[in-house]
Amino acid sequence: MAHKDATTVAETLRRIQRGDLILPAIQREYVWKPSQVVKLFDSMMRGYPIGTFLSWKVEPSTAKSFKFYGFMREYSAYDNRHNQLLDVDPSRPVTAVLDGQQRLTSLNIGLRGTYAYKNKGGWASKEWSYPTRHLYLNLLGYAPENDAGLRYHLAFLTKEQVAAAEDDAEHRWLRVSDVFEAAEPAAWFKLAQQYGVGNDEIAVEILGNLWAAVHSTASLQFYEESDQDIERVLDIFIRVNSGGTVLSYSDLLLSIATAQWKTRDARAAVHGLVDQLNATGAGFDFAKDTVLKAGLVLTDIRDFGFKVKNFRTENMELLDAQWDSISESLRVAAGLLWDFGLSDATLTADSVLIPIAYYLQHRGLGNEYRLAEKHRDDRGALRTWVLRSLIARGVWGSGLDTLLREMREVIRVHGTGAFPDAALDAALARQGKSLEVTESLVDDLLSLRFGGPRTFATLAILFDHVDTRSVHHVDHVFPASLLSRKAVITALSQNGGPSPDREHVDTLLSLRDSLANLELLPGAENVDKSDQDPASWLDNAYPTHDARSAFLDRNALPDPLPTDVSEFEAFIERRRTLLAQRIALRLGGLGGVPAVGTDSDAGIDDIDTDLGVADDGSEALS
């Protein structure tokens, strides 16, 4: 491995600009956050080392077996997160970066490009939530006091933010890309005049430090590997990428698939499918690891571990040939998860997608499975099993490959005509991951809190009358607004009584967000309920005795409901008992927990468990 002469940032970026430095498909995509970019530029301007870099000189005979990509320049978390595939000249060697992609891409974005990330609180599905930002440097002063230890005041800003600061005496924002364009030694003086700071000693010093860090300081140290043995290169790549943002082995394996697929670009296919799955419903956050693992499982490859030997030519040809059907099964599986009321906020284990997709592919079930009446009971069984597996702890944790292999075999043998929930339960039990209801599970579920990742799934399975094709909110039965510390103290001190005991107030506040004070309400009902006490709201929303009784039965609520804070603690105790009974009823009987329910449970077989597409799976405050 040869040590190359150190180069400047500007020289290296010009090599990227010319296409002399490129990325092999084994590289993961760009993952750095804006704060990491700012810290890199701050270190560079202070003369700190920013690490060494490793490149690989790839001869034409080797290069033809791989795909290569260009560096990201105009990154957008909304619609431009994937590097562009390059058409590499097959007649000459190429220089591919093995280590340093994140840093070089950050320098390229800061000095030549843009970074569009989502505004805080913005809609993830709306383009306007991701405004284009350039990297700027404040010339009129150093960074405010900060925990990151930054000296220079750097920030990604929109043009509107910069315009708003034009008359600010403490900020003069220099677009950092202007410094890259100012290549001549005297050019930074012209920039100082252009920005009106030529007579400001601090501004000239700050600008000069940035210019020198970009154009005159040879700060980038490259080592170049020339060996064409791919196993050696992969080993080097894994070792040097063991720090920083963790490198997934799937990044390497995906590149091998990319080189071996004949009919499509594996990298583009996998990333494209990930984007489609994550755009389902309110949105998921599936990783390419999950999709790649699913592909190996669905092709019935015997060993689907992330190992180089499993990505041999014959296996990749199977994956390539079956990719369309695999993609369809995964899309339908993601749609079903959304139908079950789940989204990124409430799906606690992405891997549950895999056995669902395998079952769909095994039976040849397409998107009609989500709505067709003939599949109603089967969907109900699948939904119940999925939610049970998500609310029990430890099911989707360690030993995942072994678990998936066992599930695949069960579905293959027992899942030809219907979803084999009982056989899967037995398989889980053999793996020490039983879904059996125990007292500890009941206590665990009753301890769930508002906003917790398992809370929605638990409520959805306990109250399976809920049709998640419509918006349902996780609602506080007794409104949270009436259970603030101030509201509780005021309510308990009415009629001139003494101030309530602090411990009592703390107890009531701790119960506010507990499962016993939560229910699933249709969005419109939740908005209408607002901050009314539950008894008053129920009387208004359900005027007849029969309607009120049915509502209480469906939601395992005690009668009567509380009218004020003084009745809240007793209500919670009664509701916990009803929920414990409902857990036993829905998940299976338990010694010590009576498997009985409320009056409505007598008609449980008539409850509609046909779940379709919801409009919003997110939790909302009552």
VODREN-957637 format. One record per residue (C-alpha): x, y, z. Coordinates in pm, whole numbers, plus 50000, padded with zeros to 5 digits. Example, Ala and Ser with C-alpha at 12.3 -4.5 7.8 and 13.67 -1.06 7.14 Angstrom:
<kolses>
512304955050780 513674989450714 
</kolses>
This chain:
<kolses>
500005000050000 501615032449884 501585065650067 500675094549835 501805130349872 499445151550082 497065173449885 494845203149955 491095201449995 490625221649676 492845198149471 490965167749597 487565182949524 488695191749174 489605155049125 486065146549232 484755173448997 486665158248705 485575122848792 489105111848883 487985101649232 484885079849247 483105056049483 482905018049457 479505002249515 480804987249840 480545021949993 477455029650194 475525060850108 476025094750266 474835094950628 476445124950796 474275150550972 474695188150924 476265190951270 478985166351165 479745186950855 480035218651064 482395201451306 484565188951018 484925224050874 485655238251218 488455212651267 489835219750921 489925257450982 491675252451314 494395231651150 493375199651326 494005166451149 490865153750979 492125118650927 493795098850652 492115085850339 492385053050155 491895048549782 492015018349555 493545019349209 491254995949015 492594981948690 490194979148391 490074941048417 488834944048777 486714974948726 484464957848472 483164934748749 481924963548963 479734994248949 480915028549057 479155059749175 479845096849188 480165117449504 477055134249639 477045171849586 473445184049627 472075162349904 468365162349987 466885140650260 463615143250068 464425131949716 468165130749650 469825106749893 471295081849646 474595085749463 474485086749086 475695056248892 478705064348674 479525052048326 483205044548382 485675044248093 486645007148060 489965015247897 491695031348194 492145024748567 489905042548814 490665055249164 487965045449411 487745058649766 487665030750024 487845051750339 486915088250378 483735090050170 481705107050444 484365133650502 485035139750132 481315141550057 480875166250343 483675187850203 482125185349857 478685195649986 480045223950199 482355238549934 480495229949613 476935219749691 473885220949915 472235201850197 468435199750223 467175185150550 463735185250710 462625215150912 461865207151274 458195197751295 457825197050916 455835171150724 458075142450620 456105137350298 456155173850182 458955187549967 458625222350118 459715207950455 463195203050306 464495237550199 467815239450017 470645251750239 474225262650170 476995262050426 477785296850558 480495311550780 479905341851001 482735366550937 481895390551220 482615368051514 483385333951649 480885307251751 478695313752054 479485292552359 478575256752277 478905221252413 480575208952093 483625230852149 483305248151810 485405279251750 484025291051417 480415300651357 479325278151069 475755269550977 473615255650697 471195283550605 468505290450350 468695321450132 465755335650328 467635331850656 470675349250511 468565377350369 466905382550707 470335388250866 471575414150616 471215443050862 472385423051164 475445439451318 476695406551462 476435384651152 477855386750802 477255353250640 479815342450380 478715314150154 481555289050192 481345278149828 482515313149728 485875305049886 486275273749674 485765294549361 488335320149480 491355299049388 493955326349339 495955338349646 494665373649617 491085363149559 490165361649924 490965398849957 488385405449687 485915384149880 486515404750192 485735436349993 482725419649830 481275411350171 482105445750309 484525434050577 487865444350426 488605467450718 487455443250989 490515426151135 488605396351280 486615390950961 489745391550746 491425366550978 488435342950974 488125344850597 491865339950555 491825308850774 489095293250564 490835301750236 494155287250358 492465255550486 490895250050145 493585261549901 497035262050058 497275236750341 498055201450219 495945184850486 494595153950310 496795123050343 496005094550101 497135058550102 496535039149781 495925001749752 496734986549414 496104949349484 493284935849266 492354907349504 488774915949599 488864895549922 491884915450040 490234948249946 487014938850127 488994929450435 490834962850429 487574980950374 485854964650671 488804970950901 489245007650818 485505013750843 485134998151186 484875032351350 482665062651296 479205055851157 478965018051177 479435000250848 476824973850780 478134942250618 475114944550392 476744974850227 479534952350105 477244923850009 474944947049818 477894957449605 478634921249524 475014916149422 475244947649212 478194933149022 476504899448967 472934908548875 472414907648501 468974922948441 468984952248684 471094973548918 470854956449259 471784987749450 469185008849275 466584981149307 467114976449681 467265013449760 464245020249541 462224993349718 463285006750059 461975040949954 458665025949841 458175006150162 459005036150378 456495057650188 453645034050283 450905050150491 452245074650749 455735061350678 458085034250801 461835033450853 462895000050704 466604997250635 468194981350332 469484954050565 465884943050627 465024943250258 468184924850157 467634899050431 464024894950317 465214888849961 467464860350073 464724845150289 462074847150016 464294830449757 464464800149989 468264801749997 469184777150271 471644799750452 470564836050440 473164849950680 475054881050571 478154862350453 480134866450133 479714829350055 475924833550048 476244860049777 477744836449525 476644838349163 473894811849173 472214827749475 472354862449323 470884849248999 467924835849201 467514869249377 467704887649046 465174864648877 462674866149164 463074902749255 459754914049106 457714889049308 459824895449619 459234932849584 455494928049543 455264905949854 457214931150059 455044960049940 451864941250031 453394931550367 454184968150442 450644977050339 449264951350583 451354965650866 449874999550787 446404983950773 447034970851123 447525006751239 451315005251253 453885030251132 457475039551209 456335053951543 454625021851657 456414993451474 458854980151731 460514953551512 461094958451139 461924921351098 458254911651137 457924922850774 459894892350658 457654863150767 454584882350650 456124886750306 457224850350296 453684838850378 452244860950103 454744848449846 454314812249952 450584814349889 450834837049587 448794864349756 448844899249611 447394932749711 443814919549695 444574900450015 444384933350206 440704939250129 439034908349984 436224894450202 437324858550139 440584865850322 438914883450616 439444856250877 442984849050760 443864885950784 442454886251135 444654856951237 447714873151079 446994906651245 446554891351589 449774871251561 451764901351438 450554923751719 451104896751982 454674891851862 455304929351879 453994934952230 455834905252385 459404914152478 462384896952321 460694879852027 462524898851752 465814903951932 468714879551951 468954848551732 467004864551449 468394842851167 467584811051358 464084824051429 463454833951067 464704800150945 462284782351180 459384804951079 460104799750710 459964762150752 456694764050949 455064785850683 456374763650404 454944732150566 451814745150741 450984777550561 449634764850231 445954771450299 445844795250594 448114815450820 449704790051062 449544810651381 449424780951617 452374763851450 454334796551462 453534800251832 454964765551887 458084774651687 458584806051895 458224785852212 460924761852094 463204791852053 462464803552407 460314832052277 456894821152394 453864843352335 452034826552624 450324850552861 452044851253199 451544873253501 454804890953421 453574898353067 450314912253205 452234934453448 454584944953168 451714955152940 449874973453216 453054993653276 453105007152919 452905044952882 451455070252643 453845075552351 455665042652407 456525022052099 454424991652207 451415010952333 449485014052006 449984977251918 448804966852263 445664987952247 444984976251892 445034939651990 443064944852310 440354964152129 440064946451797 436784963651713 438974992551601 439024996451223 442375012451154 441325021850803 440165053650973 442255076651190 442515064651549 444305083351823 445785070252146 443555090752374 443665098252746 440355086552894 440665113253162 442155142552966 445815150153023 444965187353032 442945181453352 445835162353509 448615188053501 450165195453840 448455229053859 445075215053753 445285186254002 446215208854292 443425233254201 440825205554167 441745189054498 441825222354682 438305233154588 435815245154846 438555260355060 440095227155158 443745222755255 446435219254991 446685183254873 449545161054984 452465163554737 452875125554729 449215121654637 449565146854356 452675128954226 450775095954228 447945110254019 450415125453773 452245092253738 448945075053651 447985100653387 449945084653101 449555048453213 447875022552992 444885022153227 444095057953124 444425051652749 441995041252477 441805042152098 439335067851969 438495077351611 440205110251530 436955129751501 435715116951837 439015125552003 438885161151871 435275164351987 436115150252331 438915175652383 439305183252755 435845172852875 435695149653173 434955114353046 431555110753214 430225142953062 431635135252720 430115100352720 426665113952807 426865138852519 428425115652262 426215085452341 422825098152464 421115064352517 421825039152790 422415011152542 424895031852338 426845041952651 426965006052777 428194993552442 430965019752435 432095010952786 432074973752705 434024978052379 436734998152551 436874978752881 435885009453080 434265008153426 430825022753489 430555050053598 433385070353448 435065096853665 433685131953667 436605149053841 440145143953966 439015130654304 437595099654130 440575093853902 442685070354118 439765047054188 438925046753816 442495036053733 442315006453971 439034994053821 440344999153465 443524979553539 441424949853646 439334951653328 442464954753112 444064924653281 440944904653195 441004917552840 444674907952800 443894872552908 440904871452673 442694884252366 446054867352417 444944834952581 443834824052929 446144826353226 446024810353565 445374837853816 444084861653548 440484852753464 439934848453091 436674867253099 435704900052950 432964925552957 429464918752837 430344925852477 432834897152475 430004872352435 429774884052076 433474883552007 433104861151703 430994888151542 433574915651586 434894928751255 438624922451240 438864932650873 441464960050881 442334981350582 444355012150508 444365038750777 444865075650717 447135082151013 448795057351244 450405083551463 449575089451826 447895122151916 447495140552245 444015141252387 
</kolses>
